[in-house]
Amino acid sequence: MSSHLAPTADLERGITTLGGRRLVFHCHHYNVFLQRTIEDALQERAPRLLVAAGMEASRSMLQKLEAEAESASAADALRRAADMFAAQGFGRVDVGELGESGGRATLDHSHYAVGWVSRWGKRPSPGCFFVAGFLAGALAAAHRLSPERITSREVECVAAGDERCSFRVEVW
């Protein structure tokens, strides 16, 4: 991972940042409990909010990181985003099929899917909302697109019994 993708720790203040954004590290137990709390409270409105939050958090961080990157290639930007995603413990996402008009991304071991199954078992529907948002944010940052033009949804999920997590990202 290149140095501009490495988090910076301020040990005196107890703050870790990446791309000018503060990071908070949580295990899968915390993350899926938080997600379930939001899903229980907001019901059918929860997925949209969770995807939007993941997109905005990742897009704003990745845009700043890409402004400092050596390459202007969108494919390189997506690979760097995938590397950062993996380095933060969320899993290794394959972004090779994503382009300027969107596409498909896959993930074999999603932090959220594995965490959900370990705590509650199988979900009735896909639930890796943060990942869907991250992918939308990464695509927006890589291709310098307005976030309002991008939608992302999970179409297969390990937590719902599928072999892998698969996401469809579309640009409008």
N, C-alpha and C positions, 0 to 999 in steps of 0.2 A: 504494500500500500504506500503510495507516495506521501511525503511528509505533510503536504497541505490537507490530506484527509485524516491525519492523526489528531485525536483530541488533545487539547492543551489543558493541563491541570494547574490550577493556582492553589497550592497546598495551604498557604496562609489563610486564604479566604474559604477554602473547601469548595471551590467551584471548578467544574470541568466544562469546557466549551468546545464547540466544533462549528466552523462556519459562522462565528459570531453569536451562536445560540447556546444557551446553557443546556447541558445534558443531565438527565436524571436516570440512573441505572436501576432497573427493577427486574426481578426474576419473572419467569412465566406465571408463577402463582399469583403474584400481585397484578400483573397485566390482565390475566383472564378474569380475576375477581373484579377489577375495575370495569372491564368491558361488560361483564355480566350485570353489574350494577346499573350501568348505562342502558343496556338492553332491557332490563326489567323495568326501569323507570320510563323509558321513552317508547318502548314497544316497537311498532313498525317505523317510527322516525329515527331510531337509533342507527341503523346501518348508514344512512345518508350522512348523519352527523359525524360518525366515526371515520368514514372514508374522507370526508371534507377536512377533518382535523388532521388526519395523517398526511393528506396532500399538502395542506398549507405548512405544516411543520417541516416536512421534507423539502418542499419547493423553495421556501425562503432560505434554508440552510444550503441546499445544493446550488442555488443561484449564486450565492456569495462564494462558495468554493470554486465553482466553474469560472467565475471572473478572475480567480487567481491561478487557474490551471494553465499548463503549458500548451495544451492542444485545444483547438476550436472545434474538433470533430464531435458531432453529436453521438456517434457510436462510442467514442472514447468516454464521453461524459456519462453515458448509460452504464458502461462497464465500471467506471469509478464509483457510481452510485451503488451498483450491485456489490462492489468490494466493501464499501462503507457499511452497507446493510448487513453483510456477513460479519464484518469486524465488530459490529455492535451486538452480535449474538442472535440476530433474527433468522438466520438461515442463508443458504446460498441460492439466490434467485437467478434464473437464466433469462436474460433480457435480449438474447440474440435475435429474437423475432420481432422486437419493437422497432418501429421506424417513425418517421414524421407523421404518418397517418394513424399511428397506433399499432396494434397487433396483440400478440399473445406472449405471456411470460409464465414460467412455471417454477415451482418450488417444491422440492421433495420433503423437506423437514422444516415446516413453518413453526416458529416459536409459539405462535398463537394456537395453531391446530394441535400441536403436541401437548401444549399446556392445557388446553380445553379437555382433550381426551383423558389426560392423566387425572384431572380433577372431577369431571362430570360424565365422561364417556361420550358417546356419539351425539353429535348435533343433528337436528332435523334439516338444517340448511347450512351452506357455507358461512364461515364466520371470521375470516382473516381480513377484517375491514381496514386495519392499519396498513397491511401490506398493499391492499388495493389502492389506498390513498398515497402510499409511498411511491408506487409505480406511476401514478398520475403526476405526482410532483416531480419525479425524476424525468419523465418525458417532457413536462413543461419547461424544466430548467435546461435540459439538453437541447431542445429545439427552439427555445425562447418563445414559447407559446403562452397565451393567456390561459390561466387555470380554468376559466369558465368554459373553454372550448373542449375540455377533456373530461371524459367519464371513464370510470374503471370499476369493474366488478369481478368478483370471484365466481367462476363457473364450475369449478370442481374443488373439493376441500377434503383433506385427510380427516378432519374432524367430523365430516358428514359421511365418511366411509369410502371416499375415493382414494385411488392410488397415490395421487399427488395433488397439490394445490395448483390450480390453473386460473389465470386472470386474463380478462379481455379488456384492453384499453382502447378507447376510441376517441378520435379527434373530430370535432364537428366544424 
